[in-house]
Amino acid sequence: HANGPRAQKPFQVVNCAALPHDLLESELFGHEKGAFTGAVGRKIGKFEAAQGGTLFLDEIGDMDLSLQSKLLRAIQEREFERVGGTEPVRVNVRFICATNTDLQQAIREKRFREDLYYRVSTFPIMLPPLKERRGDKRREASEDAIEALEARFEEVVALAVDILKRLRRNVPERESLLKYYTNIDNYLSWFTEQRLLEHLRELGHKRIDCMNTQAEDAVIRATQSVSARDAKLAQAVIAGDEALDRSDVDLEEECLKILALYHPVANDLRRVAVVMKIGAELERVADLAVSIAERSAGIAEHGGFPMPERLSEMARESLSMLHDSIDAFVEQNTELARRVCLRDEAVDQLNRQLIDDVVLVMKQRPDLVEPGLHLFSVIRHVERVADHATNIAEDVVYLVEGAIIRHPRLPRRAGNSRAGGA
């Protein structure tokens, strides 16, 4: 009740075994003034009190047969008369019933109406006795629930022929069967949606965050190897690239699995596409770290080239942009994503200044041209890290708003407004 569309409506409970027949009838349907001795005024029954919500009938198997007839009519017609009344009362109530009685046996013994059984057993849930559930653990219960739903799916397929055979039987049973299989389908759809959301959360909060940590660490160590002229550190960066490549392949396979199993649409489909793109961006950042490390070895061999101070500044800014773009993705924060995009121009400016600095040294020291060329490549690769961070930030805006901001100067196509682009 709390998790369904009637959550904001009343939830009423009646214990059918706790009241005698006359009192139970009044409790369920209410009564008019003077209907019996002591009825000094009109009373609203649980049916009316649950209007629009849920009525839980506990121990329905203990209800008197004569009252079962009135309950059946109320369920079928969605109307009843209060005790002592003549005016019909219309209701819209969802029923949940519980019993520890074997209703099939009760039907055979003429203690429970068969037509009422088919009305209230639309979606039965059999709960084993507590003595058979000792030592249950929460995780095991969750796994059992998944297995049960999968078994339900197999049951729907296996019994598809059965429902066709039974369609010619009495109307209550036919309607009960149709509702039963409809509810099975609804629950399977809900279960599929929950599994999709779980996969998407894992992709966003675990896989991407892990890949970003690997990529950032690779760039940090690669730039440190350049500044320190540390060939061993550079080789460690190159050797570690395979791990992130594997993470990118795993991420892509997981996305393709989601597309194949769940057929996501709208926002979910867009999220899968963006996750794949961000994974590719992070893999390219790691490739840039490897390229920086390879150039570091060339710089270390020659030595003597003065390291520009602005290089560390540009590396810090590029990594900060990358970190913030991933934060924007996890938090779906478009304001942060747009700020990342605006910072790209500052990195481009540092790139131009660094190129000028290196060219000046090469003009003054022709013997340092070769390490200078290696340093050109390092500067270009560090600047490209900021470009990939910008691409990720633009993807975040697309994911959340449906807006493509990568090419703002291009005219928008007809029918591609933000309202309809989602």
C-alpha positions in Angstrom: 0.0 0.0 0.0 2.7 2.4 1.0 4.6 2.0 -2.3 1.6 2.0 -4.6 -0.6 4.6 -6.3 -3.0 4.5 -3.3 -0.4 5.4 -0.8 -2.0 8.7 0.1 -5.4 7.1 0.6 -6.7 5.3 3.7 -5.6 1.9 4.8 -8.2 0.1 6.8 -7.9 -3.3 8.6 -10.6 -5.7 9.7 -9.9 -9.0 11.6 -12.7 -11.2 10.4 -12.1 -13.8 13.2 -12.2 -11.4 16.1 -15.9 -10.3 15.7 -19.2 -12.2 15.7 -21.3 -12.2 12.5 -23.6 -9.3 13.4 -20.8 -7.0 14.6 -18.5 -7.9 11.7 -21.3 -6.9 9.2 -21.7 -3.6 10.9 -17.9 -3.1 11.1 -17.5 -3.8 7.3 -20.6 -2.0 5.9 -21.6 0.4 8.6 -25.2 0.8 9.8 -28.1 3.3 9.8 -29.6 4.8 12.9 -32.1 2.4 14.4 -30.9 -0.6 12.4 -30.7 -2.6 15.6 -30.8 -2.1 19.4 -28.1 0.3 20.3 -27.7 1.8 16.9 -28.3 5.4 18.0 -26.8 7.0 14.9 -25.3 6.3 11.5 -21.9 4.6 11.4 -19.5 4.5 8.5 -18.1 1.0 7.9 -14.6 0.1 6.9 -15.6 -0.2 3.2 -16.5 3.5 3.1 -13.6 4.5 5.4 -11.2 2.9 2.9 -12.6 4.8 -0.1 -9.9 5.2 -2.7 -7.4 3.2 -0.6 -6.9 -0.3 0.6 -9.0 -2.6 2.8 -7.1 -5.4 4.5 -9.4 -8.4 5.5 -7.4 -10.5 7.9 -8.5 -14.1 8.5 -11.1 -14.0 5.8 -11.3 -17.8 5.9 -13.2 -17.5 9.2 -16.0 -15.3 7.8 -19.5 -16.6 8.1 -21.0 -17.9 4.8 -24.0 -15.5 4.9 -21.7 -12.6 5.2 -19.5 -13.9 2.4 -22.4 -13.5 0.0 -22.7 -9.8 0.9 -18.9 -9.3 0.6 -18.9 -11.0 -2.8 -21.6 -8.6 -4.1 -19.7 -5.6 -2.7 -16.5 -6.8 -4.5 -18.3 -7.6 -7.8 -20.6 -4.5 -8.0 -18.4 -2.1 -6.0 -21.5 -1.1 -4.0 -23.4 -2.2 -0.9 -26.1 -1.0 1.5 -25.4 -0.2 5.1 -27.1 -2.5 7.7 -30.7 -1.2 8.0 -30.2 1.0 4.9 -31.7 1.0 1.4 -29.5 3.4 -0.5 -26.5 1.8 -2.3 -23.1 3.1 -1.4 -20.5 3.2 -4.2 -16.9 2.4 -3.3 -13.5 2.1 -5.1 -11.3 0.0 -2.8 -8.4 -2.3 -3.4 -8.6 -5.5 -1.3 -5.8 -7.4 0.4 -6.9 -10.6 2.2 -5.0 -13.0 4.5 -5.8 -16.3 6.1 -4.1 -19.3 7.7 -7.0 -21.5 6.4 -6.6 -23.8 3.4 -9.3 -22.2 1.4 -9.4 -24.9 -1.2 -10.2 -27.4 1.5 -12.7 -25.0 3.0 -14.4 -24.8 -0.4 -14.6 -28.6 -0.6 -16.2 -28.6 2.9 -18.7 -25.9 1.9 -17.3 -23.5 4.4 -16.1 -21.0 1.9 -17.7 -19.8 -1.3 -15.8 -20.8 -4.5 -16.9 -17.6 -6.4 -15.6 -15.4 -3.5 -12.3 -17.4 -3.6 -11.8 -16.4 -7.3 -12.5 -12.8 -6.5 -10.0 -12.5 -3.7 -7.2 -14.7 -5.0 -6.2 -12.5 -7.9 -2.6 -12.5 -6.9 -1.9 -15.1 -4.2 1.3 -15.1 -2.1 2.0 -18.2 -0.2 4.1 -17.6 2.9 5.6 -20.7 4.5 5.1 -21.2 8.3 7.6 -19.4 10.5 9.1 -22.8 11.7 10.2 -23.4 8.1 11.9 -20.0 7.8 14.3 -20.1 10.8 17.7 -18.5 10.2 16.6 -16.4 7.3 19.0 -13.7 6.4 18.1 -10.5 4.6 20.4 -11.1 1.7 19.1 -14.7 1.3 15.5 -13.3 1.3 16.4 -10.9 -1.4 17.9 -13.7 -3.5 14.9 -15.8 -2.9 12.7 -13.0 -4.1 14.6 -12.7 -7.3 14.4 -16.5 -7.9 10.7 -16.4 -7.1 10.0 -13.7 -9.6 12.0 -15.6 -12.3 10.1 -18.7 -11.4 6.9 -16.7 -11.8 7.9 -15.8 -15.3 8.5 -19.4 -16.2 5.1 -20.2 -14.6 3.4 -17.6 -16.9 4.9 -19.3 -19.9 4.1 -22.8 -18.8 0.5 -22.0 -17.9 -0.3 -19.9 -21.0 -2.1 -22.9 -22.5 -3.9 -23.6 -19.2 -5.6 -20.2 -19.2 -6.9 -20.7 -22.7 -8.4 -24.1 -21.7 -10.1 -22.6 -18.7 -11.6 -19.5 -20.4 -14.8 -21.4 -21.0 -15.4 -22.0 -17.3 -17.4 -19.7 -15.0 -16.9 -16.0 -15.2 -15.4 -15.4 -11.7 -12.7 -17.9 -12.4 -12.0 -16.5 -15.8 -11.7 -12.9 -14.5 -9.5 -14.1 -11.6 -7.1 -15.9 -14.0 -6.9 -12.9 -16.3 -6.1 -10.6 -13.3 -3.6 -13.1 -12.0 -1.5 -13.2 -15.1 -1.9 -9.4 -15.6 -0.5 -8.9 -12.1 2.4 -11.3 -12.8 3.2 -9.2 -15.9 3.1 -6.0 -14.0 5.3 -7.3 -11.2 7.8 -8.6 -13.8 7.9 -5.2 -15.5 8.5 -3.5 -12.1 11.2 -6.0 -11.3 12.9 -5.4 -14.7 12.8 -1.7 -14.1 14.4 -2.0 -10.7 17.2 -4.1 -12.1 17.8 -1.6 -14.8 17.9 1.3 -12.3 20.3 -0.8 -10.2 22.6 -1.4 -13.2 22.5 2.3 -14.1 23.4 3.4 -10.6 26.3 0.9 -10.6 27.6 2.3 -13.9 27.3 5.9 -12.8 28.5 5.7 -9.2 31.0 2.8 -9.3 32.4 2.0 -12.7 32.9 5.6 -14.0 34.2 6.9 -10.6 36.7 4.0 -10.6 37.8 4.6 -14.1 38.3 8.3 -13.4 40.4 7.6 -10.3 42.7 5.4 -12.5 42.9 8.0 -15.3 43.7 10.9 -12.9 46.3 8.8 -11.1 47.9 8.0 -14.5 48.1 11.6 -15.6 49.5 12.8 -12.2 52.3 10.2 -12.2 53.0 10.8 -15.9 53.5 14.6 -15.4 55.5 13.9 -12.2 57.8 11.7 -14.3 58.3 14.6 -16.7 59.1 17.2 -13.9 61.4 14.7 -12.0 62.8 13.2 -15.2 62.0 9.8 -13.7 62.2 7.1 -16.3 61.1 4.3 -13.9 57.9 6.2 -13.0 57.2 6.8 -16.7 57.6 3.0 -17.4 55.2 2.2 -14.5 52.6 4.5 -16.1 53.0 2.8 -19.4 52.7 -0.7 -17.8 49.6 0.2 -15.9 47.6 1.3 -19.0 46.2 -2.2 -19.6 44.1 -2.1 -16.4 42.1 0.9 -17.5 41.8 -0.5 -21.0 40.2 -3.6 -19.4 37.9 -1.4 -17.3 36.8 0.4 -20.5 36.0 -2.9 -22.2 34.1 -4.2 -19.2 32.1 -0.9 -19.1 31.2 -1.1 -22.8 30.2 -4.8 -22.4 27.9 -3.9 -19.4 26.3 -1.1 -21.4 25.6 -3.4 -24.4 24.2 -6.0 -22.0 21.8 -3.4 -20.6 20.7 -2.5 -24.1 20.1 -6.1 -25.0 18.3 -7.2 -21.8 16.2 -4.1 -20.8 15.7 -2.2 -24.0 15.9 1.2 -22.2 14.2 4.2 -23.6 14.1 8.0 -23.1 16.3 9.1 -20.2 17.5 5.6 -19.4 18.7 5.1 -23.0 20.4 8.5 -23.0 22.2 7.7 -19.7 23.6 4.4 -21.2 24.8 6.3 -24.2 26.5 9.0 -22.1 28.1 6.4 -19.8 29.7 4.7 -22.9 30.9 8.1 -24.2 32.4 9.1 -20.8 34.1 5.7 -20.5 35.7 6.3 -23.9 36.8 9.8 -22.9 38.5 8.5 -19.7 40.2 5.7 -21.7 41.6 8.4 -24.0 42.8 10.4 -21.0 44.7 7.3 -19.8 46.2 7.0 -23.3 47.3 10.6 -23.1 49.0 9.7 -19.8 50.9 6.9 -21.5 52.0 9.3 -24.3 53.2 11.8 -21.7 55.2 9.1 -20.0 56.7 8.0 -23.3 57.8 11.6 -24.0 59.1 11.8 -20.5 61.7 9.2 -21.3 62.9 11.2 -24.3 63.2 14.4 -22.1 65.1 12.5 -19.4 67.7 11.1 -21.9 68.8 14.5 -22.9 68.5 16.5 -19.7 69.4 20.2 -19.4 66.0 21.5 -20.7 64.6 24.0 -18.1 61.1 22.8 -17.1 58.5 25.5 -17.6 56.7 26.5 -14.4 53.4 26.9 -16.2 53.4 23.1 -17.0 52.5 22.1 -13.5 49.9 24.8 -13.3 48.2 23.5 -16.5 48.4 19.9 -15.4 46.7 20.8 -12.1 43.9 22.8 -13.9 43.3 20.1 -16.4 43.0 17.4 -13.7 40.8 19.7 -11.6 38.5 20.1 -14.7 38.4 16.3 -15.1 37.6 15.7 -11.5 34.8 18.3 -11.5 33.3 16.9 -14.7 32.9 13.5 -13.2 31.4 15.0 -10.0 29.0 16.8 -12.3 28.0 13.5 -13.9 27.5 11.7 -10.6 25.5 14.6 -9.1 23.8 15.4 -12.4 24.9 19.0 -11.8 24.6 21.0 -15.0 25.7 24.2 -13.3 29.1 22.6 -12.4 29.3 21.1 -15.9 28.9 24.4 -17.5 31.6 26.0 -15.3 34.0 23.2 -16.4 33.3 24.1 -20.0 34.1 27.8 -19.4 37.5 26.9 -17.8 38.8 25.3 -21.0 39.7 28.7 -22.5 42.1 29.3 -19.5 43.9 26.0 -20.2 44.1 26.9 -23.9 45.8 30.2 -22.9 48.3 28.4 -20.8 49.0 26.1 -23.7 49.8 29.0 -26.0 52.1 30.6 -23.3 53.9 27.3 -22.7 54.5 26.8 -26.4 56.0 30.3 -26.6 58.2 29.5 -23.6 59.6 26.3 -25.1 60.1 28.0 -28.6 62.2 30.7 -26.9 64.4 28.2 -25.1 64.9 26.2 -28.4 65.9 29.4 -30.2 68.5 30.2 -27.5 69.7 26.6 -27.2 69.7 24.8 -30.5 71.2 21.7 -28.8 67.9 21.4 -26.9 65.6 21.2 -29.9 65.0 17.4 -29.6 63.9 17.4 -25.9 62.0 20.6 -26.7 60.0 18.7 -29.3 59.2 16.0 -26.7 58.1 18.8 -24.4 55.8 20.2 -27.1 54.0 16.8 -27.2 53.7 16.7 -23.4 52.1 20.2 -23.4 49.7 19.2 -26.1 48.7 16.0 -24.3 48.1 17.8 -21.0 45.9 20.4 -22.8 44.0 17.5 -24.4 43.1 16.2 -20.9 41.2 19.4 -20.4 39.5 19.0 -23.7 38.3 15.5 -22.7 37.1 17.0 -19.4 35.1 19.5 -21.4 33.6 16.8 -23.5 32.4 14.9 -20.4 30.9 18.1 -19.0 29.0 18.7 -22.3 27.7 15.1 -22.1 26.4 15.8 -18.6 24.4 18.8 -19.9 23.0 16.6 -22.6 22.1 13.8 -20.2 20.3 16.1 -17.8 18.8 18.7 -20.1 18.8 17.0 -23.5 20.7 20.1 -24.8 23.7 19.7 -27.2 26.1 22.5 -26.3 29.2 21.1 -28.1 28.6 23.2 -31.3 26.7 26.3 -30.1 27.2 28.1 -33.4 25.3 25.5 -35.4 21.6 26.4 -36.0 19.1 24.2 -34.1 17.1 21.8 -36.3 13.4 22.1 -36.4 11.7 19.9 -33.7 15.0 19.6 -31.7 14.1 22.0 -28.9 15.0 21.2 -25.3 11.4 20.4 -24.5 11.2 17.8 -27.3 14.8 16.7 -27.3 14.5 14.6 -24.2 
